């Protein structure tokens, strides 16, 4: 098991989710998002993720979350799972998710 798997963002599951058309949610602040983000990612700051859980659930797509390091996205994964979302993944940094997308 790689170190990324320990923190919840193993690339195999994330790549599979991305192939299924996953929603990519960047949980950083708007200012951070504006400085650089994954193309087509939605910006929902971590402090608003629970309020958007139902909308994400209704999309019926996997959800890949990202931030700067994986810490805030890990928190967001926990919040969404507590709201009943099942296919939710911590992509780690937005740069990591971008690299995974480019490798598909």
C-alpha positions as CSV (number, residue, x, y, z in Angstrom):
1,X,0.0,0.0,0.0
2,X,1.4,3.4,-1.0
3,X,1.6,6.4,1.3
4,X,-1.2,8.1,-0.7
5,X,-3.5,5.1,0.0
6,X,-2.9,5.6,3.7
7,X,-4.3,9.2,3.4
8,X,-7.3,8.1,1.3
9,X,-6.2,9.0,-2.2
10,X,-5.0,5.9,-3.9
11,X,-4.8,6.6,-7.7
12,X,-6.6,3.5,-8.9
13,X,-10.0,4.3,-7.4
14,X,-9.7,8.0,-8.3
15,X,-8.9,7.2,-11.9
16,X,-11.8,4.8,-12.1
17,X,-14.1,7.5,-10.7
18,X,-12.7,10.0,-13.2
19,X,-13.4,7.6,-16.1
20,X,-17.0,7.4,-14.9
21,X,-17.3,11.2,-15.2
22,X,-16.8,12.1,-11.6
23,X,-17.6,15.5,-10.3
24,X,-14.4,17.2,-9.3
25,X,-14.9,19.5,-6.3
26,X,-12.2,21.8,-5.1
27,X,-12.8,22.6,-1.5
28,X,-10.3,25.5,-1.2
29,X,-11.3,29.1,-0.8
30,X,-12.3,31.0,-3.9
31,X,-9.1,33.0,-3.9
32,X,-7.0,29.8,-3.8
33,X,-9.2,28.3,-6.6
34,X,-8.7,31.4,-8.7
35,X,-4.9,31.0,-8.5
36,X,-5.1,27.6,-10.2
37,X,-7.5,24.6,-10.4
38,X,-8.4,21.5,-12.3
39,X,-10.3,22.4,-15.5
40,X,-14.1,21.9,-15.0
41,X,-13.7,21.5,-11.3
42,X,-16.4,23.1,-9.1
43,X,-15.4,25.3,-6.2
44,X,-17.3,24.5,-3.0
45,X,-15.2,25.6,0.0
46,X,-15.0,22.9,2.7
47,X,-17.1,25.0,5.1
48,X,-20.0,24.8,2.6
49,X,-19.7,21.2,1.5
50,X,-22.3,19.8,3.9
51,X,-24.9,22.4,2.7
52,X,-24.3,21.1,-0.9
53,X,-24.4,17.4,-0.1
54,X,-27.9,16.8,-1.4
55,X,-27.1,18.5,-4.8
56,X,-24.0,16.3,-5.1
57,X,-26.0,13.2,-4.2
58,X,-28.7,14.0,-6.8
59,X,-26.0,14.1,-9.6
60,X,-25.6,10.3,-9.1
61,X,-21.9,10.6,-10.1
62,X,-18.8,9.7,-8.2
63,X,-17.2,12.8,-6.4
64,X,-13.5,13.5,-6.3
65,X,-12.5,16.2,-3.8
66,X,-9.3,18.1,-3.8
67,X,-7.5,21.0,-2.1
68,X,-3.9,22.0,-1.6
69,X,-2.6,19.0,0.4
70,X,-5.5,16.6,0.9
71,X,-6.3,17.6,4.5
72,X,-9.4,19.7,3.7
73,X,-10.6,17.3,1.1
74,X,-10.3,14.5,3.6
75,X,-12.5,16.5,6.0
76,X,-15.0,17.1,3.1
77,X,-15.1,13.3,2.3
78,X,-16.0,12.6,5.9
79,X,-18.8,15.2,5.8
80,X,-20.2,13.9,2.6
81,X,-20.1,10.2,3.7
82,X,-21.9,11.3,6.9
83,X,-24.6,12.7,4.6
84,X,-25.0,9.4,2.8
85,X,-22.8,9.8,-0.3
86,X,-21.1,6.5,-1.1
87,X,-18.7,7.1,-4.0
88,X,-16.6,9.9,-2.6
89,X,-12.8,10.1,-2.9
90,X,-10.1,12.3,-1.6
91,X,-8.0,13.2,-4.6
92,X,-5.4,15.0,-2.4
93,X,-4.0,18.2,-4.0
94,X,-5.6,19.7,-7.0
95,X,-2.3,19.2,-8.8
96,X,-2.5,15.4,-8.1
97,X,-6.0,15.2,-9.5
98,X,-4.8,17.2,-12.6
99,X,-2.0,14.7,-13.2
100,X,-4.4,11.8,-12.8
101,X,-6.7,13.3,-15.3
102,X,-3.9,13.9,-17.8
103,X,-2.8,10.2,-17.4
104,X,-6.2,8.9,-18.5
